[in-house]
Amino acid sequence: MTTDDHRDQTFLQLVGMFHFMAMQHLGKIKNPMTDTIERNLEGARHTIDTLDMLEARTRGNLTPEEEQFLRQMLQELKLNYVDEMAKGESSPAKAESPLAPSDGGAAS
C-alpha cells in the first residue's frame, strides 16, 4: 500500500468515525460502551458542523470518490438531524437518557 493509498483510507475512516458518532448522538444507533440508545442533538450538531468544516477545508484536495463519500455522509446526517429536530424533546430516546430530569418520585 502506498502512502497516498494509506492517507486515502485514513481519510475515509475519519469521515466514517464522525458519521458513526453523529448517528449515536441522533439516537439512531446504540452507544457500544453503554449498549443504550442515547440522544444528544447538540452533540450531533457539533459533529455535523465538524464534518462541514472538514469538507470546506479540504475542498479541491480530495479525490472525486472521497468528495462524494463525504458529501453523502453529510447529506445523510443532515436529513437525520432535521428528522430528529422535528420529533422535538419528547423522543423516547431522550426519556431514557441518564441526564433527563426525574419526575421527583411522583407516583403514576
C-alpha positions in Angstrom: 0.0 0.0 0.0 1.4 3.4 -1.0 1.5 6.4 1.3 -1.3 8.0 -0.8 -3.4 4.9 -0.5 -2.9 4.9 3.2 -3.9 8.5 3.5 -7.0 8.0 1.4 -8.1 5.1 3.6 -7.4 7.1 6.8 -9.5 10.0 5.5 -12.4 7.7 4.8 -12.0 6.1 8.2 -12.0 9.6 9.8 -15.2 10.6 8.0 -16.8 7.2 9.0 -15.8 7.7 12.6 -17.5 11.1 12.7 -20.6 9.7 10.9 -20.9 6.9 13.5 -20.5 9.4 16.3 -23.2 11.7 14.9 -25.6 8.7 14.4 -25.1 7.8 18.0 -25.9 11.3 19.1 -29.0 11.3 16.9 -30.2 8.2 18.7 -30.1 6.1 15.5 -27.6 3.5 16.8 -26.6 2.2 20.2 -23.6 3.5 22.1 -21.4 0.5 22.1 -19.9 1.4 25.5 -23.3 1.6 27.3 -25.4 -0.6 25.0 -28.1 2.0 25.1 -29.7 4.5 22.7 -28.7 8.0 23.7 -29.9 11.2 22.1 -27.8 14.3 22.2 -28.8 16.7 19.4 -26.3 19.3 20.5 -23.5 16.7 20.2 -24.9 15.7 16.8 -25.0 19.3 15.6 -21.4 19.8 16.7 -20.2 16.6 14.9 -22.1 17.6 11.7 -20.5 21.1 11.9 -17.1 19.4 12.2 -17.7 17.4 9.1 -18.9 20.6 7.3 -15.7 22.3 8.3 -13.6 19.4 7.1 -15.5 19.4 3.8 -14.8 23.2 3.3 -11.2 23.0 4.3 -10.4 20.0 2.0 -12.4 21.3 -1.0 -10.3 20.9 -4.1 -7.9 18.5 -2.4 -10.0 15.3 -2.4 -10.4 12.6 -5.0 -13.8 12.5 -6.6 -14.6 9.4 -4.6 -13.6 11.0 -1.3 -15.6 14.1 -2.1 -18.7 12.0 -2.9 -18.3 9.9 0.2 -18.0 13.0 2.5 -21.0 14.7 0.8 -23.1 11.6 1.1 -22.3 11.2 4.8 -23.1 14.9 5.4 -26.4 14.7 3.5 -27.5 11.6 5.4 -26.6 13.2 8.8 -28.3 16.5 8.0 -31.5 14.7 6.9 -31.5 12.6 10.1 -30.8 15.7 12.2 -33.8 17.5 10.7 -35.9 14.4 11.3 -34.8 14.3 15.0 -35.4 18.0 15.5 -38.9 17.6 14.1 -39.6 15.0 16.8 -38.8 17.5 19.5 -37.7 16.8 23.0 -40.4 14.1 23.7 -38.5 11.4 21.9 -38.4 8.0 23.8 -34.6 8.0 23.5 -34.5 11.3 25.3 -36.5 9.9 28.2 -34.0 7.1 28.6 -31.1 9.5 28.9 -29.5 9.4 32.4 -29.4 13.2 32.2 -33.2 13.5 31.8 -34.9 15.3 34.7 -36.6 12.8 37.1 -40.3 13.1 37.9 -39.3 13.8 41.5 -40.5 10.4 42.6 -44.2 11.1 41.9 -46.4 8.1 41.7 -48.0 7.3 38.3 
